[in-house]
Amino acid sequence: MARKARGTYQPDPAFLALRPAVSGNVVNGVGESEERRPSPIFWHRPERESHGAMQERLVARFNSVPAFHAAYAEGDRGPRKPDPIAAERVDRSPEEWMSVVKAYAHANEADLVGVARMDPLWVFDGYEISLPWVIVLGVAMDHARLADQPSTAENVTAQVEVAAQYNRGARVSMRVANFIRAQGYAADPHQGPWAGALSMMPAAMACGFGELGKHGSLINRTFGSSFRLAAVTTALPLVADPPDAFGADDFCARCQVCIDACPPDAITPVKELVRGVEKWYVDFDRCIPYFNETYGCGICIAICPWSTPGRAPALAERWTARKARGGDGRK
């Protein structure tokens, strides 16, 4: 994957013509000092979104490539609707259910499993979730395939891999939801790449999957950013996992790799205030045209030093030690 020549990328004017009057960064809440629920902006039904016309063009372009269309149409995402909820409940303690559900998820294709108590701020505006718990599921990617970027109509490796892992996440979330429903408890699957009611990223951070990276994706202490998310919201009594901070945020403050690699210069070197939280943020208006032209760009997560296979555990150990001693994680 070659590094970019900075400042040379020019967006497709026809795609830019589909932009609404409002900036995507405004929709996402950049500069807002008060916390609020996120607004639908992409991967929901177009009529729910300010940028629905851009999304429709992107999806049509994606589906025009047979390999990409087939990746989601082969039927390996599993059933579309969950099973009925059993009439009788199985009683176990929350701690026992934690152990049982995690073991089941790991045995059914999940690489990461965490639990958080549901937060209303994780629900997209216009949707509702009444269930009190969220089980977050992570599925690791084949990094060598992910790193074959950028994707073109002729080079489909990376995005077919993305589709394969979203399909795997869909299967495991449905299996976990159906397992819980068979025990007599409500459970709803949440699957990518299309968005629904649940914003999975903050739930994944809350349940210990890792820290937000400068590239706008999670960094995990085992897989780096080379994984995808799915989830299950449920009434099953559970126990929350703690967050996991191991120095990735400090690392990102010093690292420039994803900034240097991003063709549209969408990754900012400093944190932004977004819906009341200071965080790393990727400029939506700069990112999405290149995302469209490359059938779903993943350069930043592929090139992230944490995503190199086998590297994240050593980095996590080093930067955790740095935090403990107040020194420099590079020493």
N, C-alpha and C positions, 0 to 999 in steps of 0.2 A: 504494500500500500504506500504509494508515493506521498510525500508531504506536498502541500499546496504551494503555489506561487501566490503570495498574499496580494489581495486586491484585484485579482484578475477575473473573478467570477462575475458574470452578468446574467441576471435572471431573465427568464423567458417573458417578453412583454405581454404575450397573450394570456399567460397565467396571472401576471400582475394585474391585468385588466379586470380580473374577477374579484379583486380585493374589495371588501366593503369600505364604507367611509370611516369606520372605527378601526383603530389599530388593534391587532391581536394582543399586544402588550397591555393595552388598556382593559380589554376583556379579561385578561389574566390577573389584573389587579396590581400591576406594577405602580409603585408610588403610593399605594393606599396604606394608611396608618392603622386602619381598623381590621380585625379579623372577620372573615366572612367565608361562606361556602364558595367553592369554585364555580365558574360559569361554564357551561358547555361551549366548546370552541372547535373541537375536531373529534371525529370518530363516534359522534352521536348521530341521530337522525338529522339530516340537513336542515329540516324546518325548525329544529331546536337551536340552531347555531347561527352566529353572525357570519361565519366563514363557510357556510354550507356549499356555496357555489364552487369555491376552491376545492373543497373536499370531493365533490362530485366529479370534478375534472381529474383530480388525482386518482380516484378509484377507477374511473374509466380508463385512464392511461395504464394503471397497474393491470387491470383485467384484459387489456389488449395484448399482453404478453402471455401466451398459453401456459408457460411453465409457472408463472406467478398465479394465474387464475386457478390452475389445477392444484396448486399447493394447498389452497383452502377448500377445494371442492371435491377432494377425494373421499370424504366421508370419515376420516380418521379423527375427527373432533369429538365423536361420540354422540349420544342422543341430544336433542335440542331441549327437551323438557325433563325436569326431574320427576322421580316416582312420587306417588302419593305418600303422605305421612302415615305411619302405622298408628292404629287406634290405641295401642297400649305402649306406655313408656317403660323403658328399661332404666332402673335406678342405679346410679353410681355416684360417687363423690366427684366434685370438680377436678380434683387431682387425678383420680382414676380415669376420667374421661380425657384429660389432657394426654395421658400416656397412651390410651387406646387409640385416640384419633391421630396422634402423631405417628404411631406405629403403622396404622392403616394407610395414611397418606404416603409415608416413605415406601411402603410396600406396593404402592400404586402410582409410581413414576415421579413422585415429588422428591426434589433434592434438598429443599429448604421448607420448613414448616414452623410457623410462629403464630401466636395468639395475642390479640389485643382487644380491650374493651372498646366497643364502637363509640366513635366521636361524631356528633352531628356535623362538624366542620369537614368531615371526609365525604359528605354526600353532595353531589352536584346539585346546583340550583335547579328546581323544577322536578326533582325526584324525592322519594322518601324511602328510608330504611328504618324499620321498627325493631329489628332483631338486635339484641344487646352485644353480641360477640362477633368478631371477624377472625377467621382462620386464614392467614396469608400463606400462599404456596409459591415456591420458587422452582423454576426448572432451568438447569444449566444449559448453555449453548456450546456447540462445537466451535471453539475459538478460531481454529484455522479456517473454517468455512465463513464465520462471521467477518473475519479480517480480509476476505477477498472483496474489497470495496474499491471504488463505488460500483454499485450495480448498474447494469445496462440491459437492454433487451437481449443481448448476446451473452452477457455474463450474469447468470442468475443465482450463483452459488450462495451469496450472503443472504439474499432475501428469501430464498427457498428454505434456508436454515432457520431464519426468523419465523417463517410460517410453520415449520415443523415443530418448533418449540411452543409457539402459541397454541397449536393443536394439542400438544402434549399437556399444556396447562389446562386447556378446556376439558380434556379427558379426566385428569386427576381432580379438578374441581367438581365435576359432575359425579364422579365416583364417591368423593368424600361427602358431598351433599346427600346422595342417595343412601350412603351408609348411615348417616345421622338420621335421615328421615325413617329408615327402617327401625331405628331405636325409639321412634315416637316423638321426635323433636323437629321443629321447623328448621329448614336449612335451604339457602338459595345460592347457586353458583354464580360467580362473576368471572368472565373470561375475556381475554384480549383476542385480536387487537382492537375490536370495537369496544367503545366505552359504554357504560351503563350508569347506574346510580352511584357506584362506589369509586372514589378516587383512591387507587390502591397504594400509591407511593407513600403517603404519610402513614397509612396503616402498617406498611412494611417496615418503615423506620421505627414506629412505635413498638413493634413486636420483636425487634432485635435483628433485622436483616442487614442493617448497616447504616451508613451515613450518606447524605446527599453529596454528590460530587459536583465539581465546577461545570461539568458537562450536562448537568440537569438530571442525571440518572443515579441510581443507588450504587454505592461501592460496598461490597460484601467482603468480609475478612477471608473467605475461601475462594469465591468465584470472581472477585473484582466486580466489574459491571457486565460480565458476560452471562447474564441470565434474564429470564422473563417472569412476569408475575401473573398469578391467578388468585382467586380467593373464594371463600364461602362465608356468608353471614348466617348466624344461627342462634337459636334459643338454647342450645345445649349448654348446661352449666360448665364453665371452664375457668381457668386461671390465666391471668395475663403474663406474658413473657416480658422481661425488661428490655429497654433499648440497649444497643451495643455501640459504644463509642470507642474507637481504637486508634484515632489519630488521622483518619482519612481527610477530615476537614482541614486540619493543619497542613497536611501534605498538599492538598489542592491549593491552599493559599500561596504556596511557593512554586507549584508546578505550572508550566505553560504548554505542555504537550498538546492538549486538546485545542487550546486557543490557536496554536500554530498550525494545526492540522485541519481546522474548519474552513472549507472554501468560502462560505458566505460571511465569514467573520461574525458569527452569531453568538459566540461564547464570550461573556464579559469577564474582565479580570478581577472585578470586585463584586461583592454581594449587593443585591438590590432589596429594597423593601417591597414585599409582595403580600398583599392582603394582611398587613400587620405583622409579618414575619420577615426578618432579615435573612436572606438565603441566596445561594447560587441560582442564577436564572439565565436561561438561553433565550435570546431575542427571537420571539416567534415570527415576526415579520421578515427577518433575515433568513431564518432557518427554513421555513416552509417551502419557498420556491425551489431551493436546492433539493429538499426532501422529495418534492414532486419529480424533479428531473432525474433523480437517481433511484426512483421506485422505493423510497424509504431509507434515506441515508442512515448509516450507523457507524460512520468513521470515528466519531469521538469516543464511543464506548469500546470500539475495537482497538483503538490506538492507546487507550488509557493504560498507563503502566501497571495498574492493579489487575487488569484483565489478562495479562500475559500468563499462560498456564503455569501454576506452581509458584507464582511470585507473591500473590496477595498474603498468604500466611506469614511470610518473612517480613513483608512491609508492615503488616499489622503488629507483629511482635516488636519491631524496631520503633514504630511510632507510638505504640502504647508505652514503651519504656521512656521515650522522649517526653511524653506528657507527665510521666511520674517524676522525672528528674528535672523538668523545666529546661532541657537542653535542646539540641538540634537533632531531629530524627535521622538526618543524613550521616551522622557520625557513628 
